Amino acid sequence: MQNTIQKRFISYIAKDTQSNPKSGKHPSSPNQWNFAEDLVEELKSIGAQVDFDDKHCYIYGSIPSNISNIKEEKPVIAFIAHMDTASEMSGHCVNPQIFVYEGGEINREQLHMKPEDFPALKELIGEKIITTDGTTLLGADDKAGITEIITAIEYLLTHPEIPRGEIRFAFTPDEEIGEGADFFDVKRLGADFAYTMDGGPLGELEYESFNAASAVVKIKGESIHPGSAKNAMVNASLLGMEFHNLLPIGMRPELTEGYEGFFHLLEITGTAEEATLEYIIRDHDRKLFKEKKELFQATADFLNKKYGPRFTATIKDSYYNMGDVLKDHPQVINLAKQAMENLKITPKIQPIRGGTDGSKLSFMGLPTPNIFVGGYHYHGKYEMIPLSSMEKAVQVILEINRLNIDSTNKEEYNETKQ
């Protein structure tokens, strides 16, 4: 199976599908259309049923149940992944490096990784891994998820002797810019619950996420020739620096972990005349999330009192903690946990410190926790993934199907094991 996974994954990451947060379109980049059309043809070729939303670029699909004598109706499960890759670093002309890691420092092309700087390497000695060449991101987030879902679908279709319930799947655009579920049609998917295959290293199972907002502060200054600027110039860029420095230093992402939230400055542009600072605001706790948004606005209000009406803050909620929904659906979580445990994979339950389509989908009536795909260090040149973890992700999908249709396991995974 690893050869199939490797070939499929390499073919996917060769296609640049980065989303564009500034395009104002959906999908936000034309290459996502091209990739979606390729996936539709591939899915049809392996015998899957495909329903392509050619207005919004969503792929929905299914494979039918092959069980005719089942006495009780089983839930319909879906697996979901996203087609776009992050915009933080180039995803064009990805040059993957495929090798067995034997320990020590990685020196390949322009990629240099030392175990003391990347402790995860110590767990991967002897593993066949795929990395970048140090000039682009890899794209495992989330083309690994697509690879694993389609590989599982193909396996079931080519092994009709394996009992299966109806399985549905979906591939979304623009998850990386927080718009992956904006036009998602839950009814069209037709599942009772779902799993996003969009997590990190082996064993990750996540059913809590951030509450998230985007925030922008625009600043008006007064540009005056520096030779005659005394008591006249108001430098908008300097005011922007003052705004940022009033936010709590300890609430920056590089200083937080676990359930700790943050203000993250994504981009700053400015001149003396005007400046713009773009942020994301995150917290797992709804009350602390509200307080962070209030603090952001209060900072702008404070500076407006100090300098006059020069600061305009705009805050927009993006998604909410899916744990608020999934706490009422423990059977969905326990099914994934049981599947991992049956495969001798230790579930690593932790909150997501990032985005996932599952956050929005859960609030849209489709409970959707997140399962590992096997990768590390997403969104940059140090991204890597072991093939064995991808294979195990495929096995988890297959085992979830088995547990779902095996009535002898029904009571087991419906028990609350949290």
BELJOSUL-V7628 format. One record per pair of residues at least 24 apart in sequence whose ideal C-beta (glycine too) atoms are under 7 Angstrom apart, sorted by the first residue. I is the first residue (numbers start at 0). J is the second residue. Records with the same first field share a line. If there is no record, write none. Layout:
# BELJOSUL-V7628
I->J, J
This chain:
# BELJOSUL-V7628
0->390, 393
1->386, 390
3->150
4->146, 150, 386, 389, 390, 393
5->386
7->146, 149, 150
8->142, 143, 146, 389
9->95
11->142, 145, 146
12->93, 95, 137, 138, 142
13->93
15->90, 91
16->82, 83, 84, 90
17->83, 84, 85, 86, 90
18->83, 86, 173, 175, 176
19->86
20->86, 176
25->55, 173, 178, 181, 182
26->56, 172, 173
27->173, 176
31->56, 82, 83, 172
32->56
34->82
35->82, 170
38->170
41->149
42->149
45->152, 153, 156
46->156
47->152, 156
50->187
55->182
56->172
57->169, 171, 182, 183
58->169, 170
59->169, 187, 188
60->167, 168
61->165, 166, 167
62->152, 155, 156, 166
63->165
64->163, 164, 165
65->159, 162, 163
66->162, 164, 404
73->164, 403, 404
74->191, 192, 403
75->165, 167, 189, 190, 191
76->166, 190, 192, 193, 399, 403
77->167, 168, 169, 188, 190, 193
78->148, 168, 193, 194, 196, 396
79->168, 169, 171, 193, 195, 356, 367
80->141, 144, 145, 148, 170, 195, 196, 197
81->141, 170, 171, 174, 179, 197, 356
82->145, 170, 171, 172
83->172, 173, 174, 175
84->136, 138, 140, 175
85->136, 140, 175, 377, 378
86->175
87->378, 379
88->135, 136, 378, 379, 380
89->135
90->135, 136, 138
91->135
92->135
93->131, 135, 137, 138
94->132
95->129, 131, 137
96->129, 130, 131, 132
97->129
98->128
99->125, 127
100->124, 126, 128
105->130
107->132
108->132, 133
109->133, 134
110->380
112->381
117->381
119->200, 375
123->385
126->385, 387
127->385, 386
128->383, 384, 385
129->383, 384, 386
130->383
131->380, 382
133->380
134->380
135->380
136->378, 379, 380, 382
137->382, 383
139->372, 374, 377, 382, 384
140->374, 377, 378
141->174, 197, 372
143->372, 373, 374, 384, 389
144->196, 197, 372
145->170
146->389
147->196, 372, 389, 392, 393, 396
148->196, 396
150->393
151->393, 396, 397
154->397
162->404
163->400, 404
164->400, 403, 404
166->400
171->356
174->354, 356
177->317, 318, 354
179->356
180->356, 359, 360, 363
183->360
185->360, 363, 364, 365
190->365
192->328, 331, 365, 366, 367
193->360, 365, 367
194->335, 367, 368, 370
195->355, 356, 357, 367, 369
196->370, 372, 392
197->355, 369, 372
198->369, 370, 371, 372
199->371, 374, 375
200->371, 373, 375, 388
201->344, 371, 373, 388, 391
202->339, 344, 345, 346, 347, 371
203->347, 349, 371
204->335, 336, 339, 346, 347, 348, 368, 370
205->349, 350, 351, 368, 369
206->321, 322, 325, 332, 368
207->283, 320, 321, 322, 350, 351
208->320, 321, 322, 350, 351, 355, 358
209->281, 282, 283, 320, 351
210->282, 283, 285, 288, 319, 320
211->279, 281, 317, 318, 354
212->280, 292, 314, 315, 316, 317
213->279, 315, 317
214->278, 280, 295, 312, 313, 314
215->275, 277, 313
216->242, 276, 299, 310, 311, 312
217->275, 311
218->273, 274, 309, 310
219->273, 309
220->271, 272, 273
222->270, 271, 272
232->271
233->306
234->271
235->269, 270, 271, 272, 273, 274
236->269, 270, 271, 274
238->274, 302, 306, 309
239->267, 269, 274, 276
241->302
242->276, 298, 302, 310
243->276
245->298
246->298
257->350
258->283, 350
260->287, 288, 291
262->291
283->320, 350
285->320
318->358, 359
319->358, 362
321->357, 358, 361, 367
324->361, 362, 366
325->361, 366, 368
328->366
329->415, 417
330->412, 413
331->366, 368
332->368
333->412, 414, 416
334->399, 402, 403, 412
335->368, 370, 399
336->416
337->402, 411, 412
338->395, 398, 399, 402
339->395
341->398
342->391, 394, 395, 398
344->391
370->395
